[in-house]
Amino acid sequence: NWKDVRPGYPDRPLTLFGPGTDSGTFDYFTDVINGEEGASRTDYTPSEDDNVLVQGVEGDEGALAYFGYAYYKENTDKLNLVGVDSGEGCVTPSDRTVQNGTYKPLSRPLFVYAKKASIGRPEVRAFLGFYLDNVNDIVGDVGYTPLSGETLMGEREEFNEAAGGPSPGASP
């Protein structure tokens, strides 16, 4: 019940929604927030489809959920944010707070991994070069936050080092 969360909150049932156990968001959240990957209460409505979670929150005045920021960005007209206080004041998610790391611990980077031996293959090297050249232009299309210029430059340097130099036609 909401009044159990904080005195003065309404006497209304608290309905919980969250990612299902096959979700990377579930794994990350349970690890970082609950202290053990997979450790979760069971009295919530899980779904692998974040749109179902959005609909659940939208349709229930007493609902609370966690899911990827991209789905919030798609539904700002239907949802409200809850800020997170990691000890330095309450911070809400935004591209800026995700990018600069102040929306912690609930923001995380996503990585593309390749075996070092695979980078020698021309098609893998070309794909990774293309990815690094274009990632910030395309991540916004799916609601993800672009990398900072510093982070992107560091990733490009690591790739070039692993690949033995820049890919043909790649940005420095």
N, C-alpha and C positions, 0 to 999 in steps of 0.2 A: 504494500500500500504506500502511496506517496507520502502520507503523514509519518510513516516509519522512516523515511529518508531524512526528513528534517521537520521538526515541529513547525507548525504554521502552514505546511503544504496541505493541499486538499485531501480530504478523506475519500480517495479514489483509488481503485485498483491500479497497480503498476503492471503493465503488460510488457513483456520483454521479447525482443526479436534479435536475431544475430545470424551470422554465417553458419553454415553446416560444417561438420567435421572434416569434409574434404577440401575446405577452403584454406588457402594460404593466409588469409586475413584471420581466420579462426586460430590457426597455429601461432601466428605472430601475437595476436591479442592475448591468448591464454598464456603464452610464454612470458611476455613482458608485463602484463597486468596481474595475472594470477600466479606467476612465478613458476609455472610448469606447463610445458606445451601439452595441450589436450585436456588440461584440468579445467572443467567448466561445470557450472550448475546445469541442471537438466530441465528446469521449469521455464523454458523460453521456447519460442517458435523459431526453429532453425530453417534456413533455406540456402541452397547454393546459388540461388538467383537473387541478386541484390535488389532487383525491381520488386520482388515479392516483399522484401523487407521494407522498402520505401512505401509500398501500398499498405502494409500492416501499420506502420507509424502514421501514415496519412489518415487512415480510417479509424484510429482509436486515440481519443484525446489523452488517454493515460499511458500511451506507449512510449517506449524508449528502445533504441537499437544502436548497434554499431555496424558499420560497413565502410567500404571504400569512399574516400573523399570525392572521387569522380562522380559517384551516384548522388551525393549531396549537391554538387555543382549543377547536375542536370535537373535537380528538383528543388531549387531554392525557393520557389513559390509555394511549395507544399510542406517544407520541413523547417525546423529551427535547429540551430547548433547548440551544443553544450560545450563550453570551454573546458580546458584541462589545466590544472595547476600542478606543475611538477616541482613546486617550491619557489618559483620566481614570479608568481602572479598568474592569473588566469589568462590563457591564450586560446583563441579560437583558430581553427584551421583556415588557411588561405594559401594561395600559391607562395606568398612571401614567407609566411611562418613555416610552411613545409620545407621550402627551399633553404631557409637559413637555419633550420634545425630547432627553432624555438617552440614549435608545436611538438613537444616531446612528452612522453615517449610514444605517441600514437602516429608518428609519421615514420616511414621507412623507405629506403631506396629499393628499387627493383633493378636487378642485374641481368645481363646476358652473359653466360659463361661459355667458353669454348676450351677444349683441350689444347694445350700449347702445341702439341704435335699437329693438330688440325689446322692451325693458323697458317701452316705452310701450304695448305691446299689453296689454289687460286680462288676457287669459288667461295670458300669460307672467309678468306682474307678480304675478298671483294665485298661480301655481305657485311662483314663487321665494319669495314671502312665506310660503306654506304650508311649503315646504321648510325655510326658516330657523326657522320656529316649531316644527317637528316633528323636525328632523334628529337631535337628540340622543335623542329618544324611540324612534327606529326603527333607528338604525345598529347598536345592540347586537343586534338580531334577526338580523343577518347577520354578527356577530362583529367589526364595526369599532369603533374607539375613538371615543367621543363627543368633541366639541370642548370645549376649556376654556371657561369662562364668558367670559373675556376675549377669546378668539379669536372666539367666536360673536357677542359684542357688536360687535367690530370689523367682522365680515362684515355684520352687520345695518346698521351705520352706512354702510358702503360701498354696500350695496344701496339704502338710503333716499336717499342722496345721488344715485346714478345714476338713481333712479326719481322724484326730485323730491319725496320725502316718503314716509312709511310707507304701505303698502298698506291699503286699508280692512279693518278687523278684525284687522290684524297687531299683534303685540306690539311695544312700543317698542324 
